[in-house]
Amino acid sequence: MPDKGKTMSQTYYERQSKLLNLYKESFIREGINADEVIVALRMIGFSNTIAVNRVNEWAALIGTAVPETDKEKKQRQKQQASLEKYIHKMRLGKRYNTDT
């Protein structure tokens, strides 16, 4: 019998992975705090336990990041916002898409 669970498209998976890396980078650079990261991970589909575990793993890496310029920071934030918009649109479905 076929699996009736939700499958993830390759594009969705790649964008979710990229967004996860951007969250990790922001957290390591101390751009956002642990609570914000947990909420963000929950919003893109991770359970609370997994989100907390990821943040705890990333906490060991704080302070190891190479300094970035303002241009790189703005570019990262812009890319993060774009990916969040895509993920939320896909999770809610086209029925709730308000962009026209």
Contacts in CASP RR format, 6 or more apart in sequence:
PFRMAT RR
TARGET T0000
AUTHOR 0000-0000-0000
METHOD contacts of the structure
MODEL  1
MPDKGKTMSQTYYERQSKLLNLYKESFIREGINADEVIVALRMIGFSNTI
AVNRVNEWAALIGTAVPETDKEKKQRQKQQASLEKYIHKMRLGKRYNTDT
8 16 0 8 1.000
12 87 0 8 1.000
12 90 0 8 1.000
15 83 0 8 1.000
15 86 0 8 1.000
15 87 0 8 1.000
16 44 0 8 1.000
16 83 0 8 1.000
16 87 0 8 1.000
18 79 0 8 1.000
18 83 0 8 1.000
19 44 0 8 1.000
19 80 0 8 1.000
19 83 0 8 1.000
19 84 0 8 1.000
19 87 0 8 1.000
20 41 0 8 1.000
20 44 0 8 1.000
22 76 0 8 1.000
22 79 0 8 1.000
22 80 0 8 1.000
22 83 0 8 1.000
23 32 0 8 1.000
23 37 0 8 1.000
23 40 0 8 1.000
23 41 0 8 1.000
23 80 0 8 1.000
24 54 0 8 1.000
24 58 0 8 1.000
24 61 0 8 1.000
25 65 0 8 1.000
25 76 0 8 1.000
26 32 0 8 1.000
26 37 0 8 1.000
26 76 0 8 1.000
26 80 0 8 1.000
27 33 0 8 1.000
27 34 0 8 1.000
27 37 0 8 1.000
27 55 0 8 1.000
27 58 0 8 1.000
27 59 0 8 1.000
27 62 0 8 1.000
28 58 0 8 1.000
28 61 0 8 1.000
28 62 0 8 1.000
28 63 0 8 1.000
28 64 0 8 1.000
28 65 0 8 1.000
29 65 0 8 1.000
29 68 0 8 1.000
30 62 0 8 1.000
30 63 0 8 1.000
32 40 0 8 1.000
34 55 0 8 1.000
34 59 0 8 1.000
37 51 0 8 1.000
37 54 0 8 1.000
37 55 0 8 1.000
37 58 0 8 1.000
38 48 0 8 1.000
38 51 0 8 1.000
38 52 0 8 1.000
38 55 0 8 1.000
40 84 0 8 1.000
41 50 0 8 1.000
41 51 0 8 1.000
41 54 0 8 1.000
41 55 0 8 1.000
42 48 0 8 1.000
42 51 0 8 1.000
43 84 0 8 1.000
43 87 0 8 1.000
43 88 0 8 1.000
44 84 0 8 1.000
44 87 0 8 1.000
44 91 0 8 1.000
45 91 0 8 1.000
46 54 0 8 1.000
68 76 0 8 1.000
89 97 0 8 1.000
89 99 0 8 1.000
END
